[in-house]
Amino acid sequence: MTRYCTRCGMPLPEDILDCPGCAAPRKKKAPKALLWVGSAVLLAGICLGALFFTGVFSREEPVTLTPFEECMEEHLLLQLKDVGPCERLEDHVEIYFVFVDDEGSFWKASERNLAKNKLISRMADLEQEAKKYGIGLTLHGNFDEWVWESYAFPESAREWMEAYAADKGYRSLAEMQNTLDGGVQVAAAPIIFLVDREGRSFAYSNDSTSHDFEAAVLYDIDAFRHELFHLFGAMDYYIPDWVEKKAQTYIPWSIMNDGDVTDGLTAYAIGWTDTPSEDAVRFLASTIRLTKRQYAKARKEDLGY
């Protein structure tokens, strides 16, 4: 439809609002709604660009690990690595299993034989697992029986362990272990006590300060692998609670947490790898502030003694 100037009646082009002869021409105005939409889109674009530039919506960059790796070995969770009579789980290892009969429990012959067969099977599985890492490992079990006149409680474990060594003619459990460890072609000689009663399995690992021997107590055969790894350098990743959360993030299903996987940190701690996995390093970096006091307190609270 042709429009005309309201002043002079002259026909006007479509994009001209005012007559050229009556006033300076102006471009046709855009609808106000369209202007608001355009402004909003422009503003949103500027905001999104700023957010991406500052990294809010960008993928989180991994923590720089190079400086940390230089002091990684000082991490508390690696303090047991290559320390004590049981250093690396490799070569020929003689495990001395002691079936303990105490005042409150005793091993029936059928139960003892069943436990022996389970342990032999678990050792064979460990040898195969080590082979996947390129580690030659031979585990041999020596089985003994012993009677303790009182209760073999965890709280008094050191007492009755030392009593066992004395009954075997040694001045201490450390001397016994060192003597056994000195056998021909024996890389290590861990001592594991088995008690046929409900209880929480645990290990005494040599951290060069509190214990001069390395031994474990099993109330449950299923805890064998976890406690053996303790003796060869691995620590618990489930205490304190905030450490457990980090472990679940970086090394889930770890045998030293609440799973059954020999993760990249545990494999490194027991000597199956020369370097920890990248996820293991990130876990260590995220728990670098863990102190020995925090760990000891959490362990005491967890065990109850």
C-alpha positions in Angstrom: 0.0 0.0 0.0 1.4 3.4 -1.1 1.9 5.9 1.7 1.8 9.7 1.2 3.4 12.6 3.0 0.9 14.2 5.4 2.3 17.6 4.6 2.7 17.8 0.9 0.8 14.6 -0.3 3.9 13.3 -2.1 4.2 9.4 -2.4 6.9 8.0 0.0 9.2 5.0 -0.5 8.6 2.1 1.9 11.7 2.7 4.1 11.3 6.5 4.4 9.1 7.9 7.1 9.3 11.6 6.2 9.1 13.4 2.9 12.5 14.3 1.5 11.3 17.7 0.7 9.7 18.4 4.1 12.2 16.8 6.5 15.5 14.8 6.7 14.8 11.1 5.9 14.9 8.6 8.8 15.2 4.9 8.7 12.1 2.9 9.6 12.1 2.1 13.3 12.1 -1.5 14.4 9.4 -2.7 16.7 10.2 -2.2 20.4 9.7 -5.9 21.2 12.3 -6.8 18.7 14.8 -4.3 20.2 14.3 -5.8 23.7 14.9 -9.4 22.4 18.0 -8.3 20.6 19.4 -6.6 23.7 18.6 -9.6 25.9 20.4 -11.9 23.5 23.4 -9.6 23.3 23.6 -9.3 27.1 23.3 -13.1 27.5 26.1 -13.6 25.0 28.4 -11.2 26.9 27.6 -12.9 30.2 28.2 -16.4 28.9 31.4 -15.4 27.3 32.6 -13.9 30.6 31.7 -17.1 32.5 33.5 -19.3 30.0 36.5 -17.0 30.1 36.7 -17.2 33.9 36.3 -21.0 33.9 32.9 -21.3 35.6 31.4 -23.5 32.8 34.6 -24.9 31.4 35.9 -28.4 32.3 37.8 -28.4 35.6 41.4 -28.5 34.9 43.4 -31.2 36.8 45.6 -30.2 39.7 49.1 -29.5 38.6 51.0 -32.6 40.0 54.6 -32.0 39.0 55.6 -30.1 42.1 53.7 -32.5 44.3 55.3 -35.6 42.8 58.7 -34.4 44.0 57.6 -34.8 47.6 55.1 -37.5 47.2 57.1 -40.1 49.1 56.7 -38.0 52.3 52.9 -38.5 52.2 51.6 -40.1 55.4 49.8 -42.9 53.5 53.2 -44.0 52.1 55.0 -44.1 55.4 55.0 -47.9 55.6 56.3 -48.5 52.0 59.6 -50.4 52.0 59.8 -50.3 55.8 60.2 -53.2 58.3 60.8 -56.9 57.8 58.1 -57.1 55.1 59.2 -54.6 52.4 57.9 -55.7 49.0 55.4 -58.4 48.2 57.6 -60.3 45.7 59.9 -63.2 45.2 59.6 -66.0 47.8 57.5 -65.2 50.9 57.1 -67.6 53.7 53.9 -66.9 55.7 53.7 -68.4 59.2 50.1 -69.0 60.1 49.3 -69.7 63.8 46.0 -71.2 64.8 45.3 -69.8 68.3 43.2 -71.7 70.8 42.4 -69.5 73.8 40.2 -69.5 76.9 37.2 -68.5 74.9 37.6 -70.3 71.6 39.3 -73.2 69.9 39.7 -74.6 66.4 37.9 -77.8 65.5 40.0 -80.0 63.2 37.4 -79.6 60.4 37.4 -75.8 60.7 41.2 -75.6 60.8 41.5 -77.7 57.6 38.8 -75.6 55.9 40.7 -72.5 56.9 44.0 -73.9 55.6 42.5 -74.7 52.2 41.0 -71.2 51.9 44.3 -69.6 52.7 46.2 -71.8 50.3 43.6 -70.8 47.6 43.9 -67.1 48.5 47.7 -67.3 48.2 47.5 -68.9 44.8 45.1 -66.1 43.7 47.6 -63.5 44.9 50.4 -65.1 42.9 48.3 -64.9 39.8 47.4 -61.3 40.5 51.1 -60.4 41.0 51.9 -62.0 37.7 49.6 -59.6 35.9 51.8 -56.8 37.2 54.9 -58.6 35.9 55.9 -59.6 39.5 57.3 -63.0 40.3 55.7 -64.1 43.6 55.8 -67.4 45.4 53.8 -67.7 48.6 54.3 -70.7 50.9 52.2 -71.3 54.1 53.6 -72.8 57.3 50.9 -73.8 59.7 51.2 -74.1 63.5 48.9 -74.5 66.4 49.2 -72.8 69.8 47.2 -72.6 73.0 47.0 -69.3 75.0 46.0 -69.5 78.6 43.8 -66.4 78.5 41.7 -64.6 76.0 43.4 -63.5 72.7 41.8 -60.1 72.7 43.0 -57.4 70.3 43.8 -55.1 73.2 46.3 -57.5 74.5 47.6 -58.8 71.2 51.2 -57.8 71.7 51.3 -59.7 75.0 50.1 -63.0 73.7 52.1 -62.6 70.4 55.2 -62.3 72.5 54.1 -65.2 74.6 53.9 -67.3 71.4 57.5 -66.3 70.4 58.7 -67.2 73.9 57.1 -70.6 73.7 59.0 -71.1 70.5 62.3 -70.3 72.1 62.8 -66.7 71.0 63.4 -63.6 73.2 60.8 -61.7 71.2 58.5 -61.8 68.2 60.9 -59.5 66.4 63.8 -61.9 66.9 61.6 -64.8 65.7 60.6 -62.9 62.6 64.1 -61.8 61.8 65.3 -65.4 62.2 62.6 -66.7 59.9 63.3 -63.9 57.5 66.9 -65.0 57.3 66.1 -68.2 55.6 67.5 -69.2 52.3 65.9 -67.3 49.4 63.2 -65.9 51.7 62.3 -62.3 50.9 59.9 -61.9 53.9 58.3 -63.9 56.7 55.1 -62.4 57.9 53.4 -64.0 60.9 49.6 -64.2 60.9 47.6 -65.4 63.9 44.1 -66.9 63.4 41.5 -66.8 66.1 38.2 -68.7 65.8 36.0 -66.0 67.2 34.0 -63.0 66.2 36.3 -60.0 66.0 37.9 -57.2 63.9 41.0 -58.3 62.0 44.0 -56.0 62.3 47.7 -55.8 61.6 50.8 -54.5 63.3 52.9 -52.8 60.7 56.4 -51.6 61.3 56.5 -47.8 60.9 60.0 -47.6 62.3 58.7 -46.1 65.6 56.0 -48.1 67.3 56.6 -51.8 66.3 59.7 -53.8 65.6 57.9 -56.7 64.0 55.1 -57.1 61.4 52.2 -59.5 62.2 48.5 -59.7 61.7 45.5 -61.2 63.5 42.6 -62.7 61.5 39.2 -63.3 62.9 37.9 -63.6 59.3 39.7 -65.4 56.5 38.3 -63.0 54.0 40.4 -60.2 55.5 43.6 -62.1 54.6 44.5 -60.0 51.6 43.8 -56.7 53.2 45.8 -57.4 56.3 48.7 -59.0 54.3 48.9 -55.8 52.2 49.2 -53.8 55.5 52.3 -55.8 56.4 53.9 -55.0 53.0 53.3 -51.2 53.1 49.7 -50.4 52.4 47.6 -48.3 54.8 43.8 -47.9 55.3 42.2 -45.3 53.0 38.9 -45.1 55.0 40.1 -43.0 58.0 39.4 -40.2 58.7 36.0 -39.8 57.0 37.2 -37.1 54.6 40.0 -39.3 53.4 37.5 -42.1 52.7 35.5 -39.7 50.5 38.6 -38.8 48.5 39.4 -42.5 48.1 35.9 -43.2 46.8 36.4 -40.4 44.2 39.8 -41.3 42.9 40.4 -45.0 43.8 37.0 -46.5 44.3 36.6 -50.2 45.3 40.1 -50.2 46.7 41.0 -53.3 48.8 42.3 -50.8 51.5 39.0 -49.0 51.6 35.8 -51.0 51.2 36.3 -53.0 48.0 38.5 -55.8 46.7 40.5 -54.1 43.9 44.3 -53.8 44.1 44.2 -50.1 43.1 47.1 -48.1 41.7 48.2 -46.8 45.1 48.1 -50.1 46.9 50.0 -51.8 44.0 52.7 -49.1 44.4 52.8 -49.4 48.2 53.4 -53.1 48.2 56.0 -53.0 45.4 54.1 -54.2 42.4 54.6 -51.0 40.4 57.4 -48.5 40.3 55.0 -45.6 40.1 51.5 -45.0 41.3 48.7 -44.5 38.9 47.6 -41.0 37.9 44.4 -41.5 39.9 46.4 -42.6 42.9 48.6 -39.5 42.6 45.5 -37.3 42.6 44.2 -39.1 45.6 47.5 -38.4 47.4 47.5 -34.8 46.4 44.0 -34.3 47.7 44.9 -35.8 51.1 48.3 -34.2 51.5 47.1 -32.4 54.7 46.5 -35.7 56.5 48.7 -35.8 59.7 49.9 -38.7 61.7 47.9 -37.4 64.7 44.7 -37.3 62.7 45.2 -40.7 61.4 46.1 -42.2 64.8 43.1 -40.6 66.4 40.7 -41.9 63.7 42.2 -45.4 63.9 41.7 -45.5 67.6 38.1 -44.4 67.3 37.5 -46.9 64.5 39.0 -49.9 66.4 37.8 -48.8 69.8 41.2 -49.2 71.6 
